[in-house]
């Protein structure tokens, strides 16, 4: 009697799992399971304040993950996200600090200029990453590790590791702690960002070019697409989204801090991979990435309520990322086998 390893109920179950992951993703159903478990075991989970915290954390992770998704779709990775968060935070606070001395009665105008400065420096840093990778042909992993170290070093030299104060109340009240209908203001910005990224990828030529470069860069170039422009664009977008997170942290804490964003890069990658973004590029869905961010926010909140040490939480997120990467590899292998049949 012989045993066929590629037949039987196990194969059908595996195929169904991969098909479900491809269509819906695992982040949403896993989030629902965790929420259900918390509802049954932890009364504090459903309090208004805790729900606010979950949605706020989700918004931060999802914003960073959207930028990371665009980079991953091209078959590359951005490990400088956390450093850009810190850079944008310190830049925003420093500009605000100086301008408030010059225009003490124009807080709204000063706040706008400070935010624009933080967002601009983030996009420029991301564009620099794209230039190193697309023009100098550096490996994205090495290039973004290097720029991350350079940026963090420069930020620490700039601030001596001391928080930069001087953030006007209009920014802390309306951006950092702002609410709309009882929900974090950042949540609405995140939902708008998800829609914009989805629209770009699904409804524009530029989005199709991003997917084409990730699927087959050589073929895309033959078709007249400029991989250099695409790579620079997605890294600039990643820097911009990271800067959004940095500006938000500055408004929320009332200061710019060089230590912000320490775990942001890992969270962004994890949320994207859990959301079904292929590590080999060529595919990505911002809506599923959004659910990946929700999953991480719910897990992190559950661990906080259980009073799990923050160091152990990093370990948990590392395990989640590893599991997601293994699932991505298995899904890709199953897809290749299906294509060979």
Rosetta silent file (secondary structure, phi, psi, omega in degrees, C-alpha in Angstrom):
SEQUENCE: XXXXXXXXXXXXXXXXXXXXXXXXXXXXXXXXXXXXXXXXXXXXXXXXXXXXXXXXXXXXXXXXXXXXXXXXXXXXXXXXXXXXXXXXXXXXXXXXXXXXXXXXXXXXXXXXXXXXXXXXXXXXXXXXXXXXXXXXXXXXXXXXXXXXXXXXXXXXXXXXXXXXXXXXXXXXXXXXXXXXXXXXXXXXXXXXXXXXXXXXXXXXXXXXXXXXXXXXXXXXXXXXXXXXXXXXXXXXXXXXXXXXXXXXXXXXXXXXXXXXXXXXXXXXXXXXXXXXXXXXXXXXXXXXXXXXXXXXXXXXXXXXXXXXXXXXXXXXXXXXXXXXXXXXXXXXXXXXXXXXX
SCORE:     score description
SCORE:     0.000 S_00000001
   1 L     0.000  129.920 -178.372    0.000    0.000    0.000 S_00000001
   2 L  -108.901  155.544 -179.849    1.455    3.354   -0.969 S_00000001
   3 L  -115.704  125.232  178.826    0.807    6.786    0.480 S_00000001
   4 L   -93.975  110.740 -174.753    0.428    9.810   -1.788 S_00000001
   5 L   -66.295  -19.146 -175.922    1.720   12.844    0.142 S_00000001
   6 L  -108.148   32.828  179.224   -0.099   15.310   -2.095 S_00000001
   7 L  -142.348  168.109  175.542   -3.597   13.887   -1.811 S_00000001
   8 L    97.728 -177.498 -176.781   -6.374   13.413    0.690 S_00000001
   9 H   -58.986  -35.769 -178.518   -8.127   15.589    3.278 S_00000001
  10 H   -60.877  -40.484  179.625   -4.883   17.199    4.478 S_00000001
  11 H   -65.899  -44.101 -179.446   -4.226   18.598    1.010 S_00000001
  12 H   -63.027  -40.771  178.778   -7.767   19.934    0.672 S_00000001
  13 H   -63.524  -42.575  179.376   -7.560   21.582    4.108 S_00000001
  14 H   -63.667  -44.705 -179.973   -4.226   23.166    3.220 S_00000001
  15 H   -62.605  -39.184  179.364   -5.545   24.421   -0.119 S_00000001
  16 H   -66.695  -38.998  178.346   -8.611   25.880    1.551 S_00000001
  17 H   -62.933  -45.757  179.973   -6.454   27.630    4.144 S_00000001
  18 H   -65.043  -39.915  179.480   -4.213   29.136    1.466 S_00000001
  19 H   -65.375  -40.912  178.174   -7.232   30.167   -0.625 S_00000001
  20 H   -64.388  -42.730  178.730   -8.869   31.807    2.396 S_00000001
  21 H   -62.253  -36.457 -178.940   -5.634   33.616    3.248 S_00000001
  22 H   -70.397  -38.309 -176.250   -5.377   34.857   -0.337 S_00000001
  23 H   -82.792  -46.184 -171.493   -8.947   36.186   -0.471 S_00000001
  24 L  -110.910  -34.597 -172.419   -9.535   37.464    3.056 S_00000001
  25 L    88.475  158.456 -178.305   -6.283   37.176    4.968 S_00000001
  26 L   -94.682  -12.992 -174.401   -5.886   35.694    8.424 S_00000001
  27 H   -62.591  -45.405 -177.356   -5.520   38.972   10.330 S_00000001
  28 H   -64.946  -52.376  179.465   -9.242   39.756   10.564 S_00000001
  29 H   -62.688  -35.119  176.911  -10.468   36.329   11.757 S_00000001
  30 H   -65.472  -39.707  177.552   -7.555   36.093   14.216 S_00000001
  31 H   -62.365  -41.908  179.557   -8.430   39.548   15.549 S_00000001
  32 H   -62.405  -41.629  179.172  -12.053   38.479   15.982 S_00000001
  33 H   -62.965  -43.690 -179.636  -10.969   35.380   17.914 S_00000001
  34 H   -66.129  -42.982  178.145   -8.742   37.403   20.236 S_00000001
  35 H   -60.737  -42.915  178.859  -11.456   40.008   20.801 S_00000001
  36 H   -61.278  -42.899  178.173  -13.958   37.242   21.586 S_00000001
  37 H   -63.214  -41.203  179.514  -11.534   35.722   24.064 S_00000001
  38 H   -67.713  -36.275  178.465  -10.908   39.080   25.731 S_00000001
  39 H   -62.441  -33.233 -178.120  -14.636   39.778   25.982 S_00000001
  40 H   -82.706  -24.883 -171.303  -15.070   36.523   27.880 S_00000001
  41 H  -116.754  -18.209 -173.784  -12.064   36.865   30.182 S_00000001
  42 L  -135.226  100.046 -178.478  -11.230   40.558   30.660 S_00000001
  43 H   -60.985  -29.501 -177.871  -14.005   43.072   31.533 S_00000001
  44 H   -68.018  -17.395 -176.436  -11.609   46.026   31.155 S_00000001
  45 H   -63.219  -33.680 -173.842  -11.207   45.275   27.448 S_00000001
  46 H   -94.109    7.095  177.449  -14.603   46.748   26.541 S_00000001
  47 L   -68.438  154.572 -177.522  -14.253   49.997   28.483 S_00000001
  48 H   -59.918  -43.518 -179.067  -14.463   53.196   26.455 S_00000001
  49 H   -63.750  -40.763 -179.017  -10.922   54.231   27.345 S_00000001
  50 H   -68.789  -40.000  176.909   -9.463   50.863   26.372 S_00000001
  51 H   -62.342  -37.389  176.669  -11.296   50.799   23.039 S_00000001
  52 H   -62.045  -43.290  179.623   -9.945   54.290   22.383 S_00000001
  53 H   -64.235  -40.412  179.252   -6.422   53.048   23.104 S_00000001
  54 H   -62.573  -46.543 -179.015   -6.830   50.060   20.777 S_00000001
  55 H   -66.942  -34.916  177.671   -8.037   52.234   17.900 S_00000001
  56 H   -66.850  -46.755  179.130   -5.268   54.761   18.498 S_00000001
  57 H   -64.985  -39.452  177.030   -2.564   52.083   18.496 S_00000001
  58 H   -58.678  -43.630 -177.990   -4.141   50.458   15.452 S_00000001
  59 H   -61.962  -42.176  179.435   -4.034   53.756   13.564 S_00000001
  60 H   -62.847  -49.266 -178.453   -0.333   54.236   14.276 S_00000001
  61 H   -63.947  -43.292 -177.456    0.606   50.706   13.197 S_00000001
  62 H   -64.110  -40.014  178.757   -1.606   50.804   10.103 S_00000001
  63 H   -61.279  -48.187  179.147   -0.139   54.102    8.881 S_00000001
  64 H   -63.993  -37.101 -178.128    3.418   52.808    9.141 S_00000001
  65 H   -69.487  -30.703  178.538    2.386   49.492    7.570 S_00000001
  66 H   -61.840  -45.976  177.385    0.823   51.192    4.538 S_00000001
  67 H   -64.325  -41.822  179.462    4.157   52.739    3.587 S_00000001
  68 H   -64.263  -36.485  178.883    5.986   49.498    4.284 S_00000001
  69 H   -59.194  -44.783 -179.177    3.476   47.623    2.119 S_00000001
  70 H   -60.345  -38.422  177.923    4.256   49.790   -0.906 S_00000001
  71 H   -68.994  -45.384 -179.276    7.959   49.021   -0.500 S_00000001
  72 H   -62.332  -33.924  179.369    7.359   45.294    0.019 S_00000001
  73 H   -60.616  -30.088  177.855    5.200   45.153   -3.105 S_00000001
  74 L   -83.690    2.882  179.472    8.298   46.103   -5.127 S_00000001
  75 L    85.353   19.408 -179.204   10.191   43.200   -3.554 S_00000001
  76 L  -127.066  179.731 -179.152   12.187   45.355   -1.141 S_00000001
  77 L  -141.838  148.863  179.359   12.047   46.307    2.532 S_00000001
  78 L  -117.618  106.051 -179.998   12.446   49.541    4.502 S_00000001
  79 L   -95.514    5.681 -179.218   14.148   49.102    7.879 S_00000001
  80 L   -96.900    6.862 -175.776   14.596   52.839    8.438 S_00000001
  81 H   -56.802  -48.024 -179.198   10.948   53.465    9.333 S_00000001
  82 H   -61.400  -40.357  179.077   11.613   53.753   13.070 S_00000001
  83 H   -65.663  -38.372  179.258   14.507   56.148   12.542 S_00000001
  84 H   -68.522  -33.585  174.019   12.387   58.348   10.276 S_00000001
  85 H   -57.777  -48.236  179.509    9.688   58.436   12.963 S_00000001
  86 H   -64.520  -42.428  179.876   12.261   59.831   15.403 S_00000001
  87 H   -61.276  -46.236  179.951   13.669   62.244   12.808 S_00000001
  88 H   -64.669  -38.713  179.582   10.234   63.639   11.954 S_00000001
  89 H   -62.594  -49.847 -178.183    9.348   63.968   15.628 S_00000001
  90 H   -67.423  -39.822  178.640   12.484   65.907   16.539 S_00000001
  91 H   -62.426  -46.826  179.482   12.317   68.033   13.385 S_00000001
  92 H   -58.801  -49.052 -178.196    8.693   68.972   14.024 S_00000001
  93 H   -64.946  -39.115 -179.305    9.330   69.880   17.657 S_00000001
  94 H   -65.931  -44.115  178.302   12.494   71.846   16.850 S_00000001
  95 H   -63.738  -42.792  178.071   10.797   73.903   14.136 S_00000001
  96 H   -61.730  -43.885 -179.210    7.838   74.553   16.422 S_00000001
  97 H   -57.853  -46.392 -177.563   10.148   75.538   19.261 S_00000001
  98 H   -72.613  -41.796 -177.551   11.995   78.110   17.162 S_00000001
  99 H   -69.700  -30.860  177.871    8.971   79.518   15.352 S_00000001
 100 H   -64.872  -26.623  176.506    7.028   79.993   18.583 S_00000001
 101 H   -71.914  -31.231 -177.683    9.787   82.369   19.696 S_00000001
 102 H   -88.622  -39.509 -177.661    9.333   84.432   16.537 S_00000001
 103 L  -123.656   67.627 -175.032    5.540   84.189   16.149 S_00000001
 104 L   -64.191  -22.295 -177.095    4.182   83.639   19.683 S_00000001
 105 L  -101.432    7.692 -177.635    0.667   84.793   18.742 S_00000001
 106 L  -121.384   57.157 -173.159    0.348   82.732   15.548 S_00000001
 107 H   -63.023  -37.925  179.364    0.129   79.223   16.986 S_00000001
 108 H   -63.593  -45.970  178.395   -2.036   77.833   14.184 S_00000001
 109 H   -62.310  -44.006  179.199    0.322   79.066   11.485 S_00000001
 110 H   -63.091  -41.493 -179.657    3.332   77.799   13.425 S_00000001
 111 H   -61.307  -42.629  179.333    1.700   74.387   13.932 S_00000001
 112 H   -62.521  -44.926 -179.980    1.097   73.991   10.197 S_00000001
 113 H   -64.283  -39.719  178.887    4.706   74.894    9.371 S_00000001
 114 H   -63.829  -43.336  178.597    6.035   72.489   11.998 S_00000001
 115 H   -64.230  -44.160  178.921    3.924   69.620   10.692 S_00000001
 116 H   -61.614  -37.827  178.346    4.950   70.342    7.102 S_00000001
 117 H   -63.465  -44.726  179.570    8.609   70.365    8.150 S_00000001
 118 H   -64.269  -43.984  179.405    8.286   66.961    9.815 S_00000001
 119 H   -66.178  -38.409 -178.775    6.434   65.405    6.884 S_00000001
 120 H   -65.955  -44.351 -177.631    8.872   66.879    4.367 S_00000001
 121 H   -66.930  -32.528  176.561   11.978   65.597    6.102 S_00000001
 122 H   -66.583  -45.244  178.867   10.422   62.125    6.305 S_00000001
 123 H   -64.620  -38.554  179.523    9.592   62.049    2.602 S_00000001
 124 H   -66.610  -41.046  177.802   13.074   63.354    1.721 S_00000001
 125 H   -62.698  -41.912  177.055   14.731   60.686    3.874 S_00000001
 126 H   -64.216  -40.502  177.578   12.626   58.027    2.156 S_00000001
 127 H   -62.239  -37.380  176.210   13.490   59.456   -1.245 S_00000001
 128 H   -61.808  -41.045  175.270   17.159   59.228   -0.286 S_00000001
 129 H   -59.328  -46.178 -179.864   16.686   55.540    0.473 S_00000001
 130 H   -61.170  -38.405  178.897   15.063   55.054   -2.913 S_00000001
 131 H   -65.742  -43.370  178.958   17.933   56.834   -4.664 S_00000001
 132 H   -60.565  -38.485 -174.583   20.547   54.668   -2.943 S_00000001
 133 H   -81.864  -41.505 -175.249   18.688   51.508   -3.921 S_00000001
 134 H   -85.513  -33.765 -176.306   17.552   52.381   -7.445 S_00000001
 135 L   -95.291  -47.560  179.779   20.509   54.449   -8.668 S_00000001
 136 L   -87.067   -4.703  175.421   23.488   53.093   -6.729 S_00000001
 137 L    61.637   33.571  175.439   21.992   49.576   -6.795 S_00000001
 138 L   -78.312  148.982  175.457   22.502   48.984   -3.084 S_00000001
 139 L   -64.848  135.051 -175.874   20.618   46.148   -1.436 S_00000001
 140 H   -60.876  -38.068 -179.950   17.525   47.560    0.286 S_00000001
 141 H   -60.682  -50.250 -178.533   18.212   45.639    3.489 S_00000001
 142 H   -68.449  -44.896 -176.393   21.750   47.017    3.810 S_00000001
 143 H   -60.928  -44.950 -176.284   20.906   50.515    2.581 S_00000001
 144 H   -77.163  -27.546  171.280   18.032   51.081    4.994 S_00000001
 145 H   -64.301  -43.755 -179.641   19.931   49.629    7.956 S_00000001
 146 H   -63.493  -48.096 -178.955   22.755   52.054    7.152 S_00000001
 147 H   -66.888  -31.741  176.162   20.478   55.072    6.757 S_00000001
 148 H   -61.940  -45.270  178.850   18.642   54.102    9.939 S_00000001
 149 H   -64.452  -42.050  179.744   21.912   54.184   11.875 S_00000001
 150 H   -63.265  -46.482 -178.237   22.930   57.471   10.253 S_00000001
 151 H   -63.915  -47.497 -179.330   19.580   59.119   10.969 S_00000001
 152 H   -63.482  -40.424  177.362   19.406   57.932   14.576 S_00000001
 153 H   -61.298  -44.351  179.796   23.007   58.989   15.175 S_00000001
 154 H   -64.121  -39.627 -179.807   22.325   62.436   13.735 S_00000001
 155 H   -65.376  -41.720  179.069   19.168   62.812   15.833 S_00000001
 156 H   -67.150  -39.482  176.490   20.999   61.897   19.042 S_00000001
 157 H   -63.784  -40.458 -179.016   23.834   64.301   18.231 S_00000001
 158 H   -63.722  -44.944 -172.208   21.272   67.004   17.473 S_00000001
 159 H  -105.811   -8.008 -174.023   19.255   66.582   20.678 S_00000001
 160 L    58.448   24.217  179.868   21.779   64.892   23.007 S_00000001
 161 L    75.369    9.100 -177.975   18.983   62.426   23.683 S_00000001
 162 L   -98.910  136.372  177.948   16.934   65.125   25.443 S_00000001
 163 L   -58.134  144.777  178.050   13.262   65.715   24.501 S_00000001
 164 E  -101.480  116.096 -177.358   12.587   68.869   22.478 S_00000001
 165 L   -98.228 -175.975  179.791    9.717   70.867   23.960 S_00000001
 166 L   105.684   14.875  178.795    7.798   73.886   22.726 S_00000001
 167 L   -76.891  123.665 -178.242    4.880   72.143   20.991 S_00000001
 168 L   -65.171  151.680 -177.441    1.871   74.514   20.990 S_00000001
 169 H   -62.563  -29.623 -179.163   -1.306   73.410   22.739 S_00000001
 170 H   -60.328  -32.028 -179.874   -3.307   73.673   19.527 S_00000001
 171 H   -79.296  -42.365 -179.332   -1.315   70.722   18.165 S_00000001
 172 H   -67.763  -36.792 -176.940   -1.456   68.590   21.304 S_00000001
 173 H   -77.604  -41.303 -173.886   -5.180   69.178   21.790 S_00000001
 174 H   -91.093  -30.182 -178.674   -6.380   68.841   18.203 S_00000001
 175 H  -103.705  -51.882 -175.903   -3.904   66.313   16.798 S_00000001
 176 H   -68.367  -41.069 -176.414   -2.392   64.468   19.738 S_00000001
 177 L  -122.065   12.911 -176.318   -5.557   64.085   21.807 S_00000001
 178 L   -67.368  144.220  177.908   -8.220   65.083   19.309 S_00000001
 179 E  -130.092  146.850  173.738  -11.468   63.121   19.043 S_00000001
 180 E  -129.821  115.559 -175.476  -14.234   63.055   16.462 S_00000001
 181 L    56.392   36.620  176.386  -17.500   61.463   17.622 S_00000001
 182 L    80.558    0.890  179.794  -15.591   59.925   20.518 S_00000001
 183 E  -110.376  153.648 -179.961  -13.028   58.199   18.284 S_00000001
 184 E   -58.090  135.004  177.855   -9.357   59.145   17.803 S_00000001
 185 H   -59.429  -32.481 -179.518   -8.932   61.753   15.102 S_00000001
 186 H   -63.183  -28.410  179.916   -5.991   59.751   13.777 S_00000001
 187 H   -60.043  -42.334 -179.353   -8.359   56.870   12.997 S_00000001
 188 H   -66.740  -39.041  176.531  -10.142   58.917   10.328 S_00000001
 189 H   -62.854  -39.915  179.688   -6.828   59.940    8.780 S_00000001
 190 H   -63.918  -44.406  179.755   -5.793   56.280    8.690 S_00000001
 191 H   -63.435  -39.001  176.458   -9.000   55.205    6.950 S_00000001
 192 H   -64.301  -41.988  179.617   -8.563   57.957    4.362 S_00000001
 193 H   -63.261  -40.721  177.560   -4.948   56.863    3.824 S_00000001
 194 H   -60.344  -44.815  179.906   -6.039   53.239    3.331 S_00000001
 195 H   -63.189  -42.851 -179.011   -8.561   54.320    0.705 S_00000001
 196 H   -62.468  -46.540 -179.882   -5.992   56.479   -1.120 S_00000001
 197 H   -63.828  -42.189  177.270   -3.406   53.683   -1.238 S_00000001
 198 H   -59.803  -45.378 -178.328   -6.062   51.202   -2.377 S_00000001
 199 H   -62.694  -43.057 -179.991   -7.215   53.588   -5.104 S_00000001
 200 H   -61.833  -45.723 -177.303   -3.652   54.189   -6.320 S_00000001
 201 H   -70.539  -37.614 -171.842   -2.854   50.471   -6.506 S_00000001
 202 H   -95.919  -22.440 -170.348   -6.157   49.340   -7.998 S_00000001
 203 H  -124.680    2.442 -178.057   -7.300   52.247  -10.156 S_00000001
 204 L  -125.258  156.508  177.331   -4.245   54.101  -11.461 S_00000001
 205 H   -64.724  -36.683  179.890   -1.482   53.385  -13.957 S_00000001
 206 H   -62.180  -40.819  177.770    1.117   54.245  -11.330 S_00000001
 207 H   -63.339  -41.133  177.616   -0.276   51.564   -9.036 S_00000001
 208 H   -65.201  -33.565  177.425   -0.152   48.992  -11.823 S_00000001
 209 H   -67.293  -37.987  176.442    3.443   50.007  -12.467 S_00000001
 210 H   -59.865  -47.954  179.768    4.303   49.397   -8.806 S_00000001
 211 H   -63.925  -37.368 -179.572    2.843   45.897   -9.007 S_00000001
 212 H   -66.009  -42.214  178.512    4.606   45.266  -12.323 S_00000001
 213 H   -63.433  -39.133  178.772    8.009   46.224  -10.924 S_00000001
 214 H   -69.463  -33.381 -179.093    7.439   43.913   -7.969 S_00000001
 215 H   -75.593  -47.004 -178.702    6.334   41.020  -10.170 S_00000001
 216 L  -158.881   97.222 -174.245    9.085   41.252  -12.791 S_00000001
 217 H   -63.961  -40.389 -178.904   11.317   44.309  -12.828 S_00000001
 218 H   -64.280  -44.658  179.231   13.087   43.412  -16.074 S_00000001
 219 H   -65.328  -37.274  178.524    9.821   42.863  -17.931 S_00000001
 220 H   -63.180  -39.445  179.679    8.420   46.101  -16.509 S_00000001
 221 H   -67.238  -39.795  177.141   11.430   48.018  -17.792 S_00000001
 222 H   -62.017  -33.587 -179.550   11.057   46.485  -21.252 S_00000001
 223 L   -77.633    0.574  177.063    7.418   47.610  -21.180 S_00000001
 224 L    97.505    5.965  178.378    8.560   51.195  -20.692 S_00000001
 225 L   -86.207  140.100  178.784    8.140   51.464  -16.928 S_00000001
 226 L   -93.770  101.623  177.896   10.917   53.202  -14.977 S_00000001
 227 H   -58.245  -33.920 -179.767   11.827   51.000  -11.984 S_00000001
 228 H   -61.105  -46.730  179.805   13.967   53.828  -10.646 S_00000001
 229 H   -64.278  -39.703 -179.558   11.015   56.221  -10.479 S_00000001
 230 H   -65.942  -46.694 -177.992    8.793   53.569   -8.916 S_00000001
 231 H   -64.003  -44.749  177.279   11.343   52.587   -6.267 S_00000001
 232 H   -60.920  -39.335 -178.586   12.072   56.205   -5.353 S_00000001
 233 H   -65.492  -44.979 -177.185    8.339   56.866   -5.164 S_00000001
 234 H   -71.186  -34.423  177.315    7.464   53.994   -2.840 S_00000001
 235 H   -70.864  -36.289  174.553   10.362   54.720   -0.494 S_00000001
 236 H   -62.857  -40.075  177.678    9.367   58.401   -0.386 S_00000001
 237 H   -64.670  -40.900  177.646    5.825   57.278    0.465 S_00000001
 238 H   -61.462  -43.029  177.230    7.165   55.003    3.202 S_00000001
 239 H   -63.632  -38.090  179.369    9.126   57.916    4.648 S_00000001
 240 H   -64.693  -46.229  179.566    6.047   60.136    4.485 S_00000001
 241 H   -64.879  -38.969  176.019    3.858   57.630    6.347 S_00000001
 242 H   -62.702  -39.206  178.567    6.583   57.131    8.963 S_00000001
 243 H   -65.310  -36.428  175.307    6.772   60.914    9.344 S_00000001
 244 H   -57.008  -43.437  177.815    3.004   61.040    9.901 S_00000001
 245 H   -63.580  -43.396  179.630    3.507   58.686   12.833 S_00000001
 246 H   -62.423  -42.508  178.117    6.384   60.815   14.131 S_00000001
 247 H   -63.827  -41.229  179.069    4.347   64.025   13.930 S_00000001
 248 H   -62.887  -45.555  178.345    1.460   62.336   15.724 S_00000001
 249 H   -58.485  -40.227  179.260    3.738   61.111   18.525 S_00000001
 250 H   -61.825  -45.086  179.460    5.096   64.647   18.897 S_00000001
 251 H   -67.360  -37.245 -177.939    1.595   66.082   19.204 S_00000001
 252 H   -70.341  -38.855 -176.417    0.489   63.351   21.579 S_00000001
 253 H   -95.168  -13.195  179.837    3.474   63.669   23.933 S_00000001
 254 L    77.072   15.554  179.549    4.021   67.389   23.595 S_00000001
 255 L  -161.100  158.153  173.308    7.675   66.954   22.669 S_00000001
 256 E   -94.754  133.105 -174.125    9.989   65.554   20.033 S_00000001
 257 L  -132.410  135.625 -177.593   11.944   62.524   21.183 S_00000001
 258 L   -75.313  -15.262 -177.769   14.852   60.686   19.618 S_00000001
 259 L   -91.419   -0.663 -179.114   13.819   57.370   21.180 S_00000001
 260 L   -70.294  152.725  173.583   10.454   57.218   19.408 S_00000001
 261 L    81.732   15.370 -175.458    9.772   54.580   16.785 S_00000001
 262 L   -58.783  -39.447 -177.127   12.023   51.884   18.232 S_00000001
 263 L  -106.794    5.639 -172.984    9.623   49.062   17.328 S_00000001
 264 H   -65.074  -40.390 -178.506    7.761   50.765   14.489 S_00000001
 265 H   -61.707  -45.496 -179.739    9.693   49.125   11.650 S_00000001
 266 H   -65.693  -40.918  178.758    9.071   45.620   12.988 S_00000001
 267 H   -63.467  -39.911 -179.450    5.403   46.368   13.639 S_00000001
 268 H   -65.077  -44.765  179.200    4.983   47.776   10.130 S_00000001
 269 H   -64.734  -44.512 -178.705    6.583   44.746    8.489 S_00000001
 270 H   -61.833  -45.886  179.431    4.624   42.332   10.682 S_00000001
 271 H   -61.660  -39.779 -179.660    1.290   44.023    9.963 S_00000001
 272 H   -66.884  -44.345 -177.886    2.013   44.023    6.233 S_00000001
 273 H   -69.258  -41.743  175.278    3.038   40.362    6.121 S_00000001
 274 H   -60.859  -32.846  178.760    0.102   39.287    8.287 S_00000001
 275 L   -78.317    9.191  172.441   -2.027   41.292    5.879 S_00000001
 276 L    90.807    9.295  177.764   -0.943   39.036    3.033 S_00000001
 277 L   -73.783  127.103 -178.993    1.772   41.142    1.383 S_00000001
 278 L   -73.127  134.367  177.831    4.204   38.820   -0.368 S_00000001
 279 L   -71.481  -12.523  177.470    7.820   39.189    0.716 S_00000001
 280 L   -94.669   -1.352  176.286    8.812   38.497   -2.893 S_00000001
 281 L    87.427  171.971  174.728    6.815   41.446   -4.161 S_00000001
 282 L    93.119   -9.022 -179.606    4.118   41.797   -6.780 S_00000001
 283 L  -152.229  148.815  178.766    1.060   41.692   -4.524 S_00000001
 284 L   176.149  139.247 -179.082   -0.445   43.603   -1.650 S_00000001
 285 L  -127.468  113.930 -176.665   -3.844   44.736   -0.407 S_00000001
 286 H   -62.203  -27.562  179.599   -4.011   47.820    1.859 S_00000001
 287 H   -69.171  -42.869  177.308   -7.331   46.729    3.357 S_00000001
 288 H   -68.501  -33.098  175.549   -5.860   43.423    4.525 S_00000001
 289 H   -64.567  -38.258  175.937   -2.784   45.300    5.765 S_00000001
 290 H   -58.467  -43.120  177.909   -5.135   47.499    7.789 S_00000001
 291 H   -67.693  -30.510  173.810   -6.525   44.367    9.427 S_00000001
 292 H   -62.229  -41.015  175.421   -2.949   43.269   10.078 S_00000001
 293 H   -64.320  -38.551  177.462   -2.466   46.484   12.029 S_00000001
 294 H   -62.654  -41.996  179.333   -5.695   45.823   13.923 S_00000001
 295 H   -59.357  -47.579 -179.401   -4.471   42.344   14.845 S_00000001
 296 H   -64.393  -39.037  179.644   -1.212   43.695   16.299 S_00000001
 297 H   -64.522  -41.329  179.914   -3.042   46.443   18.199 S_00000001
 298 H   -67.218  -43.572  178.544   -5.461   43.937   19.732 S_00000001
 299 H   -62.154  -46.944  179.817   -2.656   41.533   20.672 S_00000001
 300 H   -60.687  -40.790  178.943   -0.592   44.338   22.197 S_00000001
 301 H   -66.506  -40.683  178.435   -3.565   45.593   24.180 S_00000001
 302 H   -62.021  -40.878  178.719   -4.384   42.100   25.430 S_00000001
 303 H   -67.022  -37.366  177.564   -0.796   41.666   26.615 S_00000001
 304 H   -64.792  -43.712  179.094   -0.901   45.052   28.358 S_00000001
 305 H   -64.323  -31.368  177.460   -4.124   44.173   30.161 S_00000001
 306 L   -82.364    1.464  179.044   -2.520   40.904   31.225 S_00000001
 307 L    59.838   39.307  175.930    0.425   42.971   32.543 S_00000001
 308 L   -79.457  134.419 -178.863    2.907   41.172   30.340 S_00000001
 309 L   -57.165  141.609 -176.693    6.340   42.800   30.398 S_00000001
 310 H   -60.330  -32.214  178.795    7.066   44.968   27.335 S_00000001
 311 H   -65.734  -37.807  177.954   10.230   42.982   26.591 S_00000001
 312 H   -70.010  -30.408  177.662    8.194   39.796   26.349 S_00000001
 313 H   -62.902  -39.155  176.535    5.768   41.583   24.046 S_00000001
 314 H   -60.222  -39.738  177.746    8.606   42.189   21.589 S_00000001
 315 H   -62.154  -43.809 -179.722    9.276   38.442   21.690 S_00000001
 316 H   -61.073  -45.481 -179.573    5.612   37.710   20.946 S_00000001
 317 H   -65.309  -33.046  176.077    5.574   40.064   17.964 S_00000001
 318 H   -64.403  -41.548  177.474    8.764   38.438   16.691 S_00000001
 319 H   -64.293  -40.788  178.400    7.100   35.029   16.817 S_00000001
 320 H   -61.671  -43.739  178.893    4.063   36.440   14.994 S_00000001
 321 H   -62.942  -42.976  179.080    6.300   37.867   12.257 S_00000001
 322 H   -62.331  -43.975  179.212    8.131   34.555   11.883 S_00000001
 323 H   -63.006  -40.673  179.273    4.846   32.647   11.639 S_00000001
 324 H   -65.784  -38.954  178.873    3.535   35.102    9.046 S_00000001
 325 H   -65.851  -39.378  177.957    6.735   34.790    7.012 S_00000001
 326 H   -65.629  -39.436  177.451    6.495   30.988    7.089 S_00000001
 327 H   -65.141  -39.803  178.185    2.871   31.171    5.943 S_00000001
 328 H   -62.000  -41.713  179.296    3.887   33.525    3.133 S_00000001
 329 H   -65.597  -43.280 -179.931    6.567   31.074    2.029 S_00000001
 330 H   -65.357  -39.781  178.597    4.167   28.130    2.169 S_00000001
 331 H   -64.021  -42.280  179.234    1.524   30.050    0.223 S_00000001
 332 H   -64.243  -41.036  179.539    4.050   31.007   -2.436 S_00000001
 333 H   -65.952  -41.072  178.409    5.249   27.415   -2.736 S_00000001
 334 H   -63.874  -37.494  178.238    1.674   26.145   -3.018 S_00000001
 335 H   -64.500  -40.307  178.726    1.014   28.715   -5.728 S_00000001
 336 H   -66.702  -39.893  178.710    4.038   27.567   -7.734 S_00000001
 337 H   -64.977  -38.817  178.712    2.996   23.930   -7.410 S_00000001
 338 H   -64.799  -37.199  179.955   -0.519   24.798   -8.577 S_00000001
 339 H   -69.381  -23.821 -179.252    0.936   26.611  -11.563 S_00000001
 340 H   -85.123  -11.339 -178.141    2.965   23.538  -12.537 S_00000001
 341 L   -75.551    0.000    0.000   -0.075   21.248  -12.604 S_00000001
